[in-house]
Amino acid sequence: MIDPSNTDIILIPATTLELPVADMSVFESHEGMYVNVVTAGGDGDNIIFSEYYNFDRYGDAVVCKARSHLFQFTERNVPDIDGYSAHVDEVERSCVVIDDNNGSQNPDPALLGGIAAYQIKDSFTFRGGDVVTNLKGPLFFSYDRWRVQPMNYPSLLQRVLVYLI
């Protein structure tokens, strides 16, 4: 892994990857590139932790463009086949996996993106809905998902307050 703090290495500027992408081919056109993952438009959405079920076992965490968290389609809509298909497509275009680029299982300690040793402590935790900023790294496709392996220390711990109305 390249150490971004090494001043002898000149990194090319990151290419902006705006989520959600217009279609899945945008991911493919950026494959292998050093990308900066951001949200498209100023609609108040952020890149947030959405799913981290596989974090402790495989070091993966899914981040998506959303306001607070992703909802199941039927939580806000009546069941509808076409609407559900559009919802699944939008979710796929809105998410990437932060990957530790390590194929081992149950790493100890688990590494968030392979750069920051994550251990459960009061001073360093994350949860669903936390905002991720400054997410930069190579984009690649593995295990049926688009993934970014951070080459920097992304800001991960901005809490999003959710108000239920």
C-alpha positions in Angstrom: 0.0 0.0 0.0 1.2 3.5 -0.8 1.7 5.7 2.2 0.1 9.1 1.2 2.2 10.9 3.8 5.3 10.0 1.8 6.3 13.3 0.1 8.5 11.5 -2.4 5.5 10.0 -4.2 3.5 12.3 -6.4 -0.2 11.3 -6.6 -2.3 12.5 -9.5 -5.3 14.5 -8.4 -8.4 12.4 -7.6 -11.2 12.2 -10.2 -14.5 13.2 -8.7 -17.1 10.3 -8.5 -20.5 11.8 -7.7 -23.1 9.5 -6.2 -25.6 8.5 -7.4 -24.0 7.8 -10.7 -26.2 8.3 -13.8 -25.9 4.6 -14.6 -23.7 1.7 -13.7 -21.4 2.2 -16.6 -20.1 5.3 -14.9 -18.5 3.1 -12.2 -16.9 1.0 -15.0 -15.5 4.1 -16.7 -13.8 5.0 -13.4 -12.5 1.6 -12.6 -8.9 1.6 -11.5 -8.9 5.4 -11.1 -8.0 7.3 -7.9 -11.5 8.8 -7.1 -12.9 11.3 -4.6 -16.4 10.0 -3.7 -18.9 12.9 -3.2 -22.6 13.6 -3.5 -24.1 15.0 -6.6 -26.0 18.3 -6.1 -26.7 20.3 -3.0 -29.8 18.5 -1.9 -28.7 18.0 1.7 -27.7 14.4 1.2 -24.3 13.0 2.5 -22.2 10.0 2.0 -23.2 7.9 5.1 -22.5 4.5 6.6 -25.4 2.4 5.5 -24.4 -1.2 6.1 -21.5 -2.7 8.1 -22.7 -6.3 8.7 -19.5 -7.7 7.2 -17.1 -5.2 8.9 -15.9 -7.4 11.7 -15.6 -10.5 9.5 -14.3 -9.1 6.2 -13.4 -5.4 6.9 -16.1 -4.1 4.5 -18.5 -1.2 5.2 -21.1 0.1 2.7 -21.5 3.9 2.3 -24.3 5.5 0.3 -25.7 8.9 -0.7 -28.6 9.5 1.6 -30.0 12.1 4.0 -29.8 9.9 7.2 -30.2 6.3 6.3 -31.6 4.1 3.5 -35.2 3.0 3.8 -36.8 -0.2 2.6 -39.0 0.6 -0.5 -42.2 -0.4 1.3 -41.5 1.7 4.3 -42.4 4.8 2.3 -44.3 3.4 -0.7 -47.1 0.9 -1.4 -45.8 -2.3 -2.9 -45.2 -1.9 -6.6 -42.9 -4.1 -8.9 -41.8 -1.2 -11.1 -41.3 1.2 -8.2 -39.3 -1.4 -6.3 -37.1 -2.1 -9.3 -36.4 1.6 -9.7 -35.6 1.8 -5.9 -33.1 -1.1 -6.1 -31.5 0.5 -9.2 -31.1 3.9 -7.3 -29.6 2.2 -4.3 -27.0 0.3 -6.4 -26.1 3.6 -8.2 -25.8 5.4 -4.8 -23.5 3.1 -2.9 -19.9 1.9 -2.7 -18.0 -0.3 -0.3 -15.1 0.9 1.8 -12.8 -2.1 1.5 -9.7 -3.1 3.5 -8.3 -4.9 0.4 -7.6 -7.9 2.6 -9.1 -11.3 1.8 -8.7 -12.7 5.3 -11.6 -13.4 7.6 -12.1 -12.1 11.1 -9.0 -9.8 11.0 -7.7 -8.7 14.4 -7.9 -5.8 14.6 -10.4 -5.0 11.9 -9.1 -2.3 9.6 -11.5 0.3 8.2 -10.3 0.7 4.7 -7.1 -1.1 5.5 -5.5 2.1 6.9 -6.9 2.8 10.3 -6.9 0.1 12.9 -10.4 0.1 14.2 -10.9 -1.2 17.7 -14.1 -0.8 19.6 -13.5 2.1 22.0 -15.5 5.0 23.2 -13.1 7.3 21.3 -13.4 5.7 17.9 -16.7 4.1 16.8 -19.0 4.5 13.9 -22.7 3.6 13.4 -25.3 3.7 10.7 -26.0 7.2 9.5 -22.5 8.6 10.3 -21.2 10.9 7.6 -18.1 10.0 5.6 -16.1 12.8 4.0 -12.8 13.0 2.2 -13.2 9.4 0.9 -10.4 9.0 -1.7 -8.9 5.9 -3.2 -8.8 3.5 -6.2 -12.2 2.3 -7.4 -12.4 -1.4 -8.2 -15.0 -4.2 -8.6 -14.9 -7.3 -6.5 -17.4 -9.7 -5.0 -20.2 -8.2 -7.1 -19.8 -4.7 -5.6 -18.0 -1.4 -6.5 -15.4 -0.7 -3.8 -13.0 2.0 -2.8 -9.8 1.3 -0.8 -9.1 4.6 1.0 -5.5 5.9 0.6 -6.2 8.8 3.0 -7.8 9.0 6.4 -11.4 9.9 5.6 -13.4 11.9 8.1 -15.8 9.3 9.5 -17.4 10.4 12.7 -19.7 13.3 12.0 -23.0 12.3 13.6 -26.2 13.0 11.7 -29.1 14.0 13.9 -32.4 12.4 12.8 -35.6 14.0 13.9 -38.7 11.8 13.7 -41.8 13.7 12.7 
